[in-house]
Amino acid sequence: MHAVRTLPKVWHEKMQFLTSGNVLLEYIYMRQVPEDYGPRTMMFLNGIALRHSQWKEQMHQFPDCNLLFFNNRGHGRVEMGDSTPNSYLSDCGTDAAELAAHLDLRRITLVMHSMGCLIGTWMYRNAMAGGFLLGNSYAFIDSMVMVSPVVGNPLATMPGKDFSVPLLEALEKALRNGTAEKALRWYARHFKEVPLMAPLYAAFKAATGSGASFSEFRKYLECVLDVKSETLITAFEAMVQTGDLVGEGMAGLRIPALVLTGGKDFLVQQVSLEILKIRLRDYDMHIIGKATHFPQAEKPEEFNSYVSDFVGKIDE
């Protein structure tokens, strides 16, 4: 690990950056194109309960771009700082903008997954001056890739609301009183054992038709089980309480957007895509069949192809 606020010397180093909110970010900046050529940087923003490792299939791809991966507040070893549900999305957006300025990025394509679409929208609408991030930097966002997008309060667009909303409310209560966390911690110690994992994986496959492998499914759970309950509650409540206001800002996005979602997505349904069709001015939309909420991992070749074509058209 290297000193805070120093720049990486080689493209694959894991680095640290201390934000103005006194939160220590860890990031990986893959320099595939020398800065002298004014390269595009693809900046990957994660969804709730996930880490930058969810983009493993995108690392070392897109050779004409540099790639930037990092974790949101409260994820991995990144602390929460003083974030509250009312400030969490904007705090994460500010962190991302400050990191972009610190690295002296220029052209940025935001690649945003799930909740990351709200963070990226806030970042574009509120952390910019005259089209540039933070005013005193040369970094600017000129395109977005929205992956399995959350477009506002997830409870308003979630499938099977009569069942799912009470279930989520019960889960939140269990997280607050510690019941769920104790059960999850026990499961985390044992879930790698195939006899315990196999039935859960089989049920997931049967319900969603997902192409996720057993190892990928296990990695999803590893990430989720490793996130503190405080983070899950804060991030989820942030989407419920402030998601609609942030999501409405998507109508003000004046840049090209690519929307990618799985045909078997169990969280993002058609209503969310219809909302985006109304809000976005310049977009392409593709449904990746037999993928669920994680098409970047489940169908990486198809996913990467769409993204490459999209970025290539912008730079023509």
Backbone as numpy.savetxt, mean C-alpha at the origin, in Angstrom:
# Nx Ny Nz CAx CAy CAz Cx Cy Cz
23.00 -1.54 8.87 22.16 -0.35 8.87 23.03 0.89 8.87
22.64 1.91 8.14 23.46 3.09 7.96 22.90 4.28 8.74
23.66 5.32 8.80 23.30 6.48 9.60 22.04 7.16 9.07
21.27 7.72 9.98 20.06 8.42 9.63 20.39 9.62 8.75
19.55 9.82 7.72 19.64 10.96 6.80 20.81 10.89 5.83
21.53 9.78 5.78 22.53 9.62 4.72 21.86 8.98 3.51
22.43 9.19 2.35 21.87 8.64 1.13 22.52 7.30 0.81
21.78 6.38 0.19 22.35 5.08 -0.15 23.43 5.22 -1.21
24.51 4.42 -1.08 25.61 4.46 -2.04 25.40 3.47 -3.17
24.68 2.39 -2.88 24.38 1.41 -3.92 22.88 1.18 -3.93
22.38 0.60 -5.01 20.95 0.57 -5.25 20.16 -0.31 -4.30
20.78 -1.27 -3.67 20.00 -2.24 -2.90 20.14 -2.07 -1.39
20.77 -1.01 -0.93 20.97 -0.86 0.52 19.66 -0.59 1.26
19.52 -1.15 2.46 18.43 -0.80 3.34 18.89 0.38 4.20
18.12 1.45 4.17 18.52 2.69 4.80 17.48 3.14 5.82
17.82 4.20 6.56 16.91 4.81 7.51 16.77 6.30 7.23
15.60 6.83 7.54 15.35 8.26 7.39 14.47 8.72 8.53
14.88 9.78 9.22 14.12 10.33 10.34 13.23 11.47 9.83
11.93 11.32 9.95 10.99 12.32 9.45 10.90 13.50 10.42
10.23 14.56 9.98 10.02 15.71 10.85 9.13 15.37 12.03
8.34 14.30 11.90 7.52 13.84 13.00 8.26 12.89 13.93
9.58 12.81 13.76 10.45 12.00 14.62 10.13 10.50 14.51
9.75 10.08 13.33 9.50 8.66 13.05 10.62 8.16 12.15
11.23 7.04 12.54 12.36 6.50 11.81 11.86 5.50 10.76
11.94 5.87 9.49 11.53 5.00 8.41 12.69 4.13 7.96
12.38 2.92 7.54 13.34 2.06 6.85 12.90 1.96 5.39
13.85 2.08 4.49 13.48 2.03 3.09 14.57 1.34 2.27
14.16 0.84 1.12 15.08 0.26 0.14 14.90 1.04 -1.15
15.98 1.64 -1.62 15.94 2.41 -2.86 16.79 1.69 -3.90
16.13 1.12 -4.88 16.82 0.37 -5.92 17.15 1.29 -7.08
18.40 1.69 -7.17 18.85 2.58 -8.24 19.20 1.75 -9.47
18.32 1.72 -10.42 18.55 0.95 -11.64 18.98 1.85 -12.80
18.73 3.16 -12.65 19.08 4.14 -13.69 19.84 5.28 -13.02
20.99 5.69 -13.54 21.74 6.80 -12.93 20.91 8.08 -12.89
21.08 8.85 -11.81 20.32 10.08 -11.66 20.58 11.08 -12.78
21.74 10.97 -13.42 22.09 11.89 -14.50 21.08 11.82 -15.65
20.39 10.71 -15.75 19.43 10.51 -16.83 18.02 10.97 -16.44
17.88 11.55 -15.24 16.57 12.01 -14.80 15.53 10.92 -14.78
15.81 9.79 -14.11 14.92 8.63 -14.21 13.61 8.82 -13.46
12.65 8.02 -13.86 11.41 7.92 -13.11 11.62 7.01 -11.90
11.01 7.36 -10.76 11.04 6.49 -9.58 9.63 5.98 -9.32
9.51 4.68 -9.19 8.25 4.07 -8.80 8.27 3.93 -7.28
7.36 4.61 -6.62 7.30 4.67 -5.16 6.12 3.83 -4.70
6.40 2.76 -3.94 5.38 1.77 -3.59 4.82 2.06 -2.19
3.49 2.23 -2.11 2.82 2.51 -0.85 1.98 1.30 -0.46
2.13 0.84 0.77 1.54 -0.42 1.23 0.13 -0.24 1.79
-0.60 -1.34 1.81 -1.91 -1.37 2.45 -1.78 -1.70 3.93
-2.91 -1.73 4.62 -2.93 -1.99 6.06 -2.43 -3.40 6.35
-1.65 -3.52 7.39 -1.15 -4.80 7.92 -0.11 -5.46 7.02
0.38 -4.73 6.01 1.36 -5.32 5.11 2.65 -4.51 5.11
3.71 -5.11 4.57 5.02 -4.47 4.53 5.49 -4.36 3.08
6.68 -3.74 2.93 7.22 -3.59 1.58 7.53 -4.94 0.94
7.61 -6.01 1.75 7.90 -7.33 1.19 6.78 -7.84 0.30
5.58 -7.23 0.39 4.49 -7.65 -0.49 4.81 -7.36 -1.96
5.81 -6.50 -2.21 6.18 -6.12 -3.56 7.38 -6.93 -4.07
7.63 -8.06 -3.48 8.80 -8.86 -3.86 8.84 -9.13 -5.36
7.69 -9.40 -5.96 7.65 -9.73 -7.38 7.86 -8.51 -8.27
7.86 -7.33 -7.67 8.11 -6.12 -8.45 9.56 -5.62 -8.27
10.25 -6.12 -7.28 11.64 -5.75 -7.09 12.47 -6.30 -8.26
13.43 -5.53 -8.71 14.30 -5.89 -9.84 13.56 -5.90 -11.17
12.33 -5.38 -11.19 11.58 -5.25 -12.43 11.64 -3.79 -12.92
11.01 -3.49 -14.04 10.90 -2.13 -14.57 12.29 -1.49 -14.69
13.15 -2.02 -15.54 14.56 -1.60 -15.60 14.78 -0.15 -16.00
13.77 0.51 -16.55 13.93 1.91 -16.93 13.56 2.86 -15.80
13.26 2.31 -14.62 12.85 3.13 -13.46 13.69 2.76 -12.25
13.79 3.69 -11.30 14.28 3.37 -9.97 13.09 2.99 -9.10
13.33 2.21 -8.05 12.25 1.65 -7.24 12.47 1.97 -5.77
11.42 2.41 -5.10 11.51 2.80 -3.69 10.45 2.07 -2.89
10.91 1.32 -1.86 10.02 0.53 -1.00 10.24 0.94 0.46
9.16 1.05 1.23 9.29 1.34 2.66 7.99 0.96 3.36
8.02 0.95 4.68 6.86 0.56 5.47 6.13 1.79 6.01
4.80 1.67 6.15 4.01 2.72 6.79 4.29 2.75 8.29
3.83 3.81 8.91 3.92 3.92 10.36 3.26 2.71 11.03
3.93 2.19 12.05 3.37 1.08 12.81 3.57 -0.28 12.17
4.19 -0.33 11.01 4.39 -1.59 10.30 5.88 -1.95 10.30
6.16 -3.26 10.40 7.56 -3.67 10.53 8.14 -3.10 11.81
9.30 -2.46 11.71 9.94 -1.86 12.89 9.72 -0.36 12.97
8.82 0.17 12.13 8.53 1.60 12.15 7.52 1.89 13.25
7.82 2.89 14.08 6.92 3.23 15.19 5.72 4.03 14.69
4.71 4.16 15.55 3.50 4.89 15.20 3.64 6.40 15.33
4.62 6.85 16.13 4.70 8.28 16.39 3.48 8.74 17.17
3.01 9.93 16.90 1.84 10.45 17.61 0.58 10.38 16.76
0.53 9.43 15.84 -0.62 9.32 14.95 -1.89 8.93 15.69
-3.00 9.49 15.26 -4.34 9.15 15.73 -5.18 8.78 14.51
-6.38 8.23 14.70 -7.21 7.93 13.54 -7.46 9.14 12.65
-7.54 10.33 13.24 -7.79 11.53 12.43 -6.57 11.98 11.65
-5.38 11.53 12.06 -4.16 12.02 11.41 -3.36 10.92 10.70
-3.76 9.67 10.86 -2.90 8.58 10.39 -2.63 8.64 8.89
-3.66 8.81 8.07 -3.46 8.83 6.61 -2.58 10.00 6.20
-2.82 11.17 6.79 -2.02 12.34 6.45 -0.60 12.21 6.99
-0.42 11.58 8.14 0.94 11.36 8.68 1.74 10.46 7.74
1.11 9.38 7.27 1.81 8.48 6.34 2.11 9.18 5.02
1.19 10.02 4.56 1.41 10.78 3.34 2.54 11.78 3.47
2.62 12.43 4.62 3.71 13.38 4.88 5.04 12.66 4.95
5.07 11.50 5.61 6.30 10.70 5.67 6.81 10.39 4.26
5.89 9.96 3.39 6.27 9.59 2.03 6.79 10.80 1.25
6.14 11.95 1.42 6.58 13.16 0.72 7.96 13.59 1.20
8.20 13.51 2.50 9.51 13.90 3.03 10.61 12.96 2.56
10.30 11.68 2.47 11.28 10.72 1.97 11.61 10.99 0.51
10.60 11.32 -0.29 10.83 11.64 -1.70 11.73 12.87 -1.84
11.50 13.87 -1.00 12.33 15.07 -1.04 13.76 14.78 -0.57
13.87 13.95 0.47 15.18 13.58 1.00 16.04 12.88 -0.05
15.43 12.03 -0.84 16.16 11.29 -1.87 16.33 12.10 -3.16
15.79 13.31 -3.16 15.90 14.19 -4.32 15.33 13.52 -5.57
14.16 12.90 -5.40 13.50 12.27 -6.54 12.96 13.35 -7.47
12.74 12.97 -8.72 12.16 13.91 -9.68 10.79 13.40 -10.11
10.73 12.63 -11.17 9.46 12.11 -11.66 9.06 10.89 -10.85
7.84 10.90 -10.32 7.38 9.82 -9.44 6.09 9.21 -9.97
6.08 7.90 -10.05 4.84 7.14 -10.22 4.53 6.48 -8.89
3.41 6.82 -8.28 2.99 6.16 -7.05 2.31 4.85 -7.40
2.77 3.76 -6.80 2.13 2.45 -6.94 1.54 2.13 -5.57
0.22 2.16 -5.47 -0.45 2.20 -4.17 -1.37 0.99 -4.02
-1.27 0.31 -2.91 -2.10 -0.86 -2.68 -3.13 -0.58 -1.59
-4.40 -0.84 -1.87 -5.46 -0.82 -0.88 -5.51 0.53 -0.14
-5.27 0.54 1.18 -5.25 1.78 1.95 -4.21 2.76 1.41
-3.15 2.24 0.80 -2.13 3.10 0.22 -2.69 4.06 -0.82
-3.84 3.72 -1.45 -4.46 4.62 -2.42 -4.97 5.89 -1.73
-5.44 5.76 -0.50 -5.87 6.94 0.26 -4.65 7.76 0.67
-3.58 7.08 1.12 -2.37 7.78 1.51 -1.78 8.55 0.34
-1.70 7.90 -0.83 -1.15 8.54 -2.01 -2.01 9.71 -2.49
-3.33 9.56 -2.38 -4.22 10.65 -2.77 -4.01 11.86 -1.88
-3.92 11.62 -0.57 -3.66 12.73 0.35 -2.31 13.37 0.03
-1.32 12.55 -0.23 0.02 13.03 -0.54 -0.01 13.95 -1.76
-0.70 13.55 -2.81 -0.77 14.35 -4.03 -1.54 15.64 -3.81
-2.66 15.57 -3.10 -3.53 16.73 -2.96 -3.05 17.73 -1.91
-2.29 17.26 -0.91 -1.98 18.13 0.23 -0.51 18.39 0.47
0.37 17.59 -0.09 1.81 17.77 0.16 2.50 18.38 -1.05
1.71 19.05 -1.90 2.27 19.57 -3.13 2.06 21.08 -3.23
2.98 21.76 -3.88 2.86 23.19 -4.14 3.30 23.42 -5.58
2.40 23.94 -6.39 2.73 24.17 -7.79 3.08 22.91 -8.54
2.52 21.79 -8.12 2.80 20.52 -8.79 3.97 19.76 -8.21
4.69 20.35 -7.28 5.87 19.70 -6.72 5.67 19.37 -5.25
6.33 18.31 -4.79 6.23 17.91 -3.40 7.00 18.87 -2.50
6.37 19.28 -1.42 7.02 20.04 -0.35 7.61 21.37 -0.81
7.26 21.81 -1.99 7.64 23.15 -2.40 9.11 23.36 -2.69
9.98 22.96 -1.76 11.41 23.24 -1.92 12.17 22.08 -2.55
11.45 21.09 -3.09 12.12 19.98 -3.76 11.69 19.96 -5.22
12.39 19.17 -6.02 12.06 19.04 -7.43 11.21 17.80 -7.71
10.83 17.08 -6.68 10.05 15.86 -6.85 8.61 16.20 -7.23
8.08 15.49 -8.21 6.69 15.68 -8.57 6.08 14.35 -9.00
4.80 14.18 -8.69 4.05 12.98 -9.04 3.34 13.23 -10.36
3.60 12.37 -11.35 2.95 12.58 -12.64 2.07 11.40 -13.07
1.96 10.38 -12.21 1.12 9.23 -12.56 0.91 8.36 -11.33
-0.13 7.54 -11.37 -0.47 6.66 -10.25 -0.92 5.29 -10.75
-0.57 4.26 -9.99 -1.12 2.93 -10.18 -1.90 2.58 -8.91
-3.19 2.38 -9.05 -4.05 2.05 -7.91 -4.32 0.55 -7.93
-3.87 -0.15 -6.90 -3.99 -1.60 -6.82 -5.00 -1.96 -5.74
-6.04 -2.70 -6.11 -7.08 -3.09 -5.15 -7.48 -1.89 -4.29
-7.96 -0.81 -4.93 -8.08 0.48 -4.24 -9.20 0.56 -3.22
-8.87 1.11 -2.06 -9.86 1.58 -1.10 -10.19 3.01 -1.50
-11.45 3.34 -1.68 -11.84 4.65 -2.20 -12.48 5.54 -1.14
-12.57 5.05 0.09 -13.18 5.83 1.17 -13.35 4.96 2.40
-14.46 5.15 3.10 -14.78 4.31 4.25 -15.03 2.88 3.76
-14.17 1.93 4.13 -14.33 0.56 3.59 -15.62 -0.11 4.02
-16.21 0.31 5.13 -17.45 -0.31 5.57 -18.61 0.02 4.63
-18.48 1.13 3.90 -19.56 1.55 3.01 -19.58 0.76 1.72
-18.45 0.19 1.34 -18.37 -0.53 0.06 -18.04 -2.00 0.23
-17.96 -2.47 1.46 -17.56 -3.85 1.70 -18.68 -4.82 1.32
-18.34 -5.93 0.69 -19.37 -6.90 0.31 -19.98 -7.56 1.54
-21.26 -7.94 1.42 -21.93 -8.63 2.51 -21.93 -7.83 3.79
-22.34 -6.53 3.69 -22.21 -5.64 4.84 -23.00 -6.13 6.06
-24.12 -6.79 5.83 -24.92 -7.27 6.95 -24.15 -8.26 7.80
-23.19 -8.94 7.18 -22.38 -9.92 7.90 -21.01 -9.34 8.27
-20.38 -8.67 7.32 -18.99 -8.25 7.52 -18.84 -7.10 8.50
-19.77 -6.15 8.49 -19.64 -4.99 9.38 -19.72 -5.41 10.85
-20.75 -6.19 11.27 -20.76 -6.65 12.66 -19.53 -7.49 13.03
-19.03 -8.26 12.06 -17.85 -9.07 12.31 -16.63 -8.19 12.58
-16.47 -7.14 11.78 -15.34 -6.23 11.99 -15.49 -5.46 13.30
-16.69 -5.08 13.63 -16.90 -4.38 14.90 -16.56 -5.29 16.08
-16.92 -6.56 15.98 -16.57 -7.51 17.04 -15.06 -7.72 17.11
-14.40 -7.77 15.94 -12.96 -7.93 15.91 -12.26 -6.73 16.55
-12.77 -5.53 16.24 -12.17 -4.33 16.83 -12.30 -4.35 18.35
-13.46 -4.77 18.85 -13.65 -4.87 20.30 -12.69 -5.87 20.91
-12.50 -7.00 20.23 -11.59 -8.02 20.74 -10.14 -7.54 20.72
-9.79 -6.74 19.71 -8.44 -6.18 19.67 -8.22 -5.20 20.81
-9.24 -4.41 21.11 -9.11 -3.40 22.16 -8.95 -4.04 23.54
-9.68 -5.10 23.80 -9.60 -5.70 25.14 -8.53 -6.78 25.26
-7.81 -7.02 24.16 -6.68 -7.94 24.22 -7.00 -9.39 23.93
-8.28 -9.72 23.83 -8.67 -11.11 23.59 -8.12 -11.63 22.27
-8.33 -10.85 21.21 -7.89 -11.28 19.88 -6.38 -11.37 19.80
-5.70 -10.41 20.44 -4.24 -10.40 20.32 -3.65 -11.64 20.98
-4.19 -12.05 22.11 -3.69 -13.27 22.76 -3.88 -14.48 21.85
-5.07 -14.57 21.24 -5.35 -15.69 20.35 -4.43 -15.66 19.13
-4.23 -14.46 18.57 -3.37 -14.34 17.40 -1.93 -14.66 17.72
-1.46 -14.24 18.88 -0.08 -14.53 19.27 0.13 -16.03 19.44
-0.87 -16.70 20.00 -0.77 -18.17 20.12 -0.71 -18.78 18.73
-1.60 -18.31 17.85 -1.63 -18.86 16.51 -0.33 -18.58 15.77
0.25 -17.41 16.01 1.49 -17.04 15.33 2.63 -17.99 15.68
2.57 -18.56 16.87 3.63 -19.49 17.28 3.46 -20.86 16.64
2.26 -21.15 16.17 1.98 -22.50 15.70 1.54 -22.58 14.24
1.18 -21.43 13.64 0.49 -21.52 12.36 1.38 -22.01 11.22
2.70 -22.03 11.39 3.55 -22.52 10.32 3.46 -24.05 10.19
2.88 -24.67 11.21 2.71 -26.11 11.14 1.62 -26.41 10.10
1.95 -27.23 9.13 1.05 -27.47 8.00 -0.32 -27.97 8.44
-0.44 -28.88 9.40 -1.78 -29.34 9.77 -2.71 -28.21 10.22
-2.16 -27.16 10.83 -3.00 -26.04 11.25 -3.26 -25.08 10.10
-2.31 -24.94 9.21 -2.42 -23.97 8.13 -3.21 -24.50 6.94
-3.05 -25.77 6.63 -3.64 -26.32 5.40 -5.16 -26.12 5.32
-5.94 -26.39 6.38 -7.39 -26.18 6.27 -7.75 -24.72 6.01
-7.02 -23.80 6.63 -7.29 -22.38 6.43 -6.98 -21.97 5.00
-5.88 -22.49 4.49 -5.49 -22.19 3.10 -6.52 -22.77 2.12
-6.96 -23.98 2.38 -7.95 -24.62 1.51 -9.26 -23.83 1.50
-9.68 -23.34 2.66 -10.91 -22.55 2.73 -10.76 -21.24 1.96
-9.58 -20.61 2.08 -9.30 -19.37 1.36 -9.36 -19.61 -0.15
-8.74 -20.67 -0.61 -8.72 -20.99 -2.04 -10.14 -21.26 -2.56
-10.91 -22.02 -1.76 -12.26 -22.38 -2.19 -13.17 -21.15 -2.24
-13.01 -20.25 -1.29 -13.88 -19.09 -1.20 -13.55 -18.03 -2.24
-12.28 -17.91 -2.60 -11.86 -16.80 -3.47 -11.40 -17.24 -4.85
-11.02 -18.49 -5.01 -10.45 -18.92 -6.27 -9.07 -18.34 -6.52
-8.41 -17.90 -5.46 -7.12 -17.24 -5.58 -6.05 -18.17 -6.13
-5.11 -17.56 -6.86 -3.97 -18.31 -7.36 -2.78 -18.25 -6.42
-2.98 -17.70 -5.22 -1.87 -17.58 -4.26 -1.39 -18.97 -3.85
-0.06 -19.12 -3.83 0.51 -20.39 -3.38 0.40 -20.50 -1.86
0.64 -21.70 -1.37 0.61 -21.92 0.08 1.64 -21.03 0.78
2.84 -20.92 0.21 3.89 -20.11 0.84 3.53 -18.63 0.83
2.91 -18.15 -0.25 2.51 -16.75 -0.30 1.40 -16.48 0.72
0.46 -17.39 0.82 -0.62 -17.23 1.80 -0.06 -17.16 3.21
0.93 -17.99 3.49 1.54 -17.99 4.81 2.26 -16.66 5.07
2.87 -16.11 4.04 3.56 -14.83 4.21 2.59 -13.70 4.50
1.40 -13.74 3.86 0.39 -12.73 4.17 0.06 -12.77 5.66
-0.17 -13.98 6.15 -0.53 -14.11 7.57 0.61 -13.71 8.48
1.83 -14.00 8.08 2.98 -13.58 8.88 2.99 -12.07 9.07
2.73 -11.35 7.99 2.71 -9.89 8.06 1.59 -9.41 8.98
0.39 -9.95 8.77 -0.76 -9.51 9.55 -0.57 -9.80 11.03
-0.08 -10.99 11.33 0.07 -11.37 12.72 1.19 -10.61 13.42
2.06 -9.99 12.65 3.18 -9.27 13.24 2.86 -7.80 13.53
1.71 -7.33 13.05 1.33 -5.93 13.26 0.63 -5.78 14.61
1.03 -4.77 15.36 0.43 -4.55 16.68 -1.03 -4.14 16.54
-1.82 -4.51 17.55 -3.24 -4.19 17.51 -3.46 -2.68 17.46
-2.59 -1.91 18.11 -2.72 -0.45 18.09 -2.69 0.07 16.65
-1.80 -0.48 15.84 -1.69 -0.05 14.45 -2.93 -0.42 13.66
-3.39 -1.66 13.82 -4.56 -2.11 13.08 -5.79 -1.26 13.42
-5.97 -0.99 14.70 -7.13 -0.19 15.12 -7.03 1.23 14.58
-5.85 1.85 14.75 -5.68 3.24 14.30 -5.86 3.37 12.80
-5.23 2.47 12.04 -5.31 2.55 10.58 -6.72 2.28 10.08
-7.39 1.28 10.66 -8.74 0.97 10.22 -9.70 2.11 10.57
-9.60 2.64 11.78 -10.46 3.75 12.16 -10.16 4.99 11.32
-8.92 5.15 10.91 -8.58 6.28 10.03 -9.35 6.18 8.73
-9.44 4.98 8.16 -10.18 4.81 6.92 -11.67 5.03 7.14
-12.19 4.55 8.27 -13.62 4.71 8.56 -13.97 6.17 8.80
-13.13 6.87 9.58 -13.46 8.24 9.99 -13.08 9.30 8.96
-11.96 9.10 8.27 -11.48 10.13 7.35 -11.36 9.65 5.90
-11.64 8.37 5.66 -11.46 7.81 4.33 -12.32 8.46 3.26
-13.59 8.76 3.58 -14.46 9.38 2.58 -13.95 10.75 2.17
-13.52 11.54 3.13 -13.02 12.89 2.83 -11.77 12.82 1.96
-10.84 11.91 2.32 -9.62 11.76 1.52 -9.96 11.19 0.15
-10.84 10.19 0.12 -11.19 9.55 -1.14 -11.86 10.49 -2.13
-12.63 11.44 -1.62 -13.27 12.42 -2.51 -12.22 13.23 -3.25
-11.01 13.33 -2.68 -9.93 14.05 -3.33 -9.45 13.39 -4.60
-9.84 12.12 -4.82 -9.46 11.44 -6.06 -10.05 12.15 -7.27
-11.13 12.88 -7.06 -11.74 13.63 -8.15 -10.84 14.78 -8.61
-9.86 15.14 -7.79 -8.95 16.23 -8.13 -7.62 15.75 -8.67
-7.49 14.46 -8.93 -6.25 13.94 -9.48 -6.18 14.26 -10.96
-5.22 15.06 -11.35 -5.12 15.52 -12.74 -3.97 14.84 -13.48
-3.75 13.58 -13.17 -2.65 12.82 -13.75 -3.18 11.47 -14.22
-2.49 10.82 -15.15 -2.93 9.49 -15.60 -2.91 8.47 -14.46
-3.89 7.59 -14.47 -3.97 6.55 -13.43 -4.24 5.20 -14.08
-3.65 4.17 -13.49 -3.92 2.78 -13.88 -4.55 2.09 -12.69
-5.70 1.48 -12.89 -6.42 0.78 -11.81 -6.34 -0.71 -12.08
-5.80 -1.46 -11.11 -5.68 -2.91 -11.22 -6.30 -3.56 -10.00
-7.16 -4.54 -10.21 -7.75 -5.25 -9.09 -8.03 -6.70 -9.50
-8.12 -7.57 -8.52 -8.36 -8.97 -8.80 -9.82 -9.27 -9.06
-10.08 -10.20 -9.96 -11.45 -10.58 -10.25 -12.13 -11.29 -9.09
-11.32 -11.78 -8.13 -11.86 -12.47 -6.96 -11.59 -11.68 -5.69
-11.38 -10.36 -5.82 -11.07 -9.53 -4.65 -12.20 -9.62 -3.64
-11.87 -10.00 -2.41 -12.88 -10.17 -1.37 -13.12 -8.88 -0.60
-12.39 -7.80 -0.91 -12.58 -6.52 -0.23 -13.04 -5.41 -1.18
-12.45 -5.35 -2.37 -12.81 -4.31 -3.34 -13.84 -4.88 -4.31
-15.02 -4.29 -4.29 -16.10 -4.78 -5.14 -16.40 -3.78 -6.27
-17.35 -4.13 -7.10 -17.69 -3.32 -8.28 -18.06 -1.90 -7.91
-18.70 -1.71 -6.75 -19.11 -0.36 -6.37 -17.91 0.57 -6.24
-16.79 0.06 -5.74 -15.59 0.88 -5.62 -15.06 1.28 -7.00
-15.11 0.36 -7.94 -14.63 0.65 -9.29 -15.54 1.65 -9.98
-16.84 1.57 -9.73 -17.77 2.53 -10.33 -17.52 3.93 -9.77
-17.20 4.01 -8.49 -16.86 5.31 -7.88 -15.63 5.89 -8.56
-14.62 5.06 -8.80 -13.40 5.54 -9.45 -13.67 6.01 -10.87
-14.55 5.32 -11.58 -14.86 5.72 -12.95 -15.46 7.13 -12.99
-16.18 7.48 -11.95 -16.77 8.83 -11.87 -15.71 9.86 -11.47
-14.83 9.47 -10.56 -13.88 10.44 -10.01 -12.68 10.71 -10.92
-12.12 9.65 -11.51 -10.88 9.81 -12.26 -11.14 10.37 -13.65
-10.24 11.21 -14.11 -10.39 11.86 -15.41 -9.65 11.11 -16.51
-8.52 10.54 -16.19 -7.65 9.91 -17.19 -7.17 8.59 -16.61
-7.79 7.49 -17.02 -7.45 6.22 -16.38 -7.62 5.05 -17.34
-6.89 3.98 -17.04 -7.10 2.66 -17.61 -7.45 1.73 -16.46
-8.31 0.77 -16.70 -8.74 -0.15 -15.64 -8.70 -1.58 -16.16
-8.10 -2.47 -15.37 -8.00 -3.87 -15.77 -8.34 -4.77 -14.58
-9.12 -5.80 -14.83 -9.45 -6.80 -13.82 -8.56 -8.02 -14.09
-7.80 -8.41 -13.09 -6.90 -9.56 -13.23 -7.61 -10.80 -12.69
-8.00 -11.67 -13.58 -8.79 -12.84 -13.20 -8.06 -13.77 -12.25
-8.84 -14.40 -11.37 -8.37 -15.40 -10.40 -7.37 -14.83 -9.40
-7.27 -13.51 -9.31 -6.47 -12.88 -8.26 -7.44 -12.29 -7.24
-7.01 -12.19 -6.00 -7.85 -11.62 -4.95 -7.39 -10.19 -4.67
-7.11 -9.88 -3.42 -6.75 -8.51 -3.02 -5.27 -8.23 -3.27
-4.51 -9.23 -3.74 -3.07 -9.07 -3.89 -2.60 -9.48 -5.29
-3.10 -8.86 -6.35 -2.72 -9.28 -7.70 -1.24 -9.12 -7.98
-0.57 -8.20 -7.28 0.87 -8.00 -7.51 1.68 -9.23 -7.12
1.15 -10.03 -6.19 1.84 -11.25 -5.75 1.25 -12.50 -6.39
-0.05 -12.49 -6.62 -0.73 -13.68 -7.12 -0.58 -13.87 -8.63
-0.57 -12.76 -9.36 -0.42 -12.80 -10.82 0.64 -11.79 -11.24
1.88 -11.96 -10.78 2.89 -10.92 -10.99 3.23 -10.64 -12.45
3.25 -11.66 -13.29 3.62 -11.42 -14.69 2.59 -10.53 -15.38
1.31 -10.84 -15.17 0.25 -10.03 -15.77 0.25 -8.63 -15.17
0.40 -8.56 -13.85 0.43 -7.28 -13.15 1.58 -6.41 -13.67
2.76 -6.97 -13.70 3.95 -6.20 -14.12 3.83 -5.75 -15.58
3.20 -6.57 -16.40 3.03 -6.21 -17.80 2.15 -4.97 -17.96
1.04 -4.94 -17.22 0.15 -3.78 -17.26 0.89 -2.52 -16.80
1.66 -2.65 -15.71 2.36 -1.50 -15.16 3.43 -1.02 -16.14
4.18 -1.94 -16.71 5.23 -1.56 -17.68 4.64 -0.82 -18.87
3.53 -1.33 -19.40 2.89 -0.68 -20.54 2.42 0.72 -20.17
1.86 0.85 -18.98 1.34 2.14 -18.52 2.46 3.16 -18.40
3.54 2.79 -17.73 4.66 3.72 -17.55 5.32 4.05 -18.88
5.41 3.03 -19.75 6.01 3.27 -21.05 5.24 4.30 -21.87
3.92 4.28 -21.81 3.10 5.23 -22.56 3.28 6.65 -22.03
3.47 6.80 -20.71 3.65 8.12 -20.13 4.95 8.74 -20.62
5.98 7.92 -20.78 7.30 8.42 -21.16 7.52 8.46 -22.67
6.50 8.15 -23.46 6.67 8.19 -24.92 6.86 9.64 -25.41
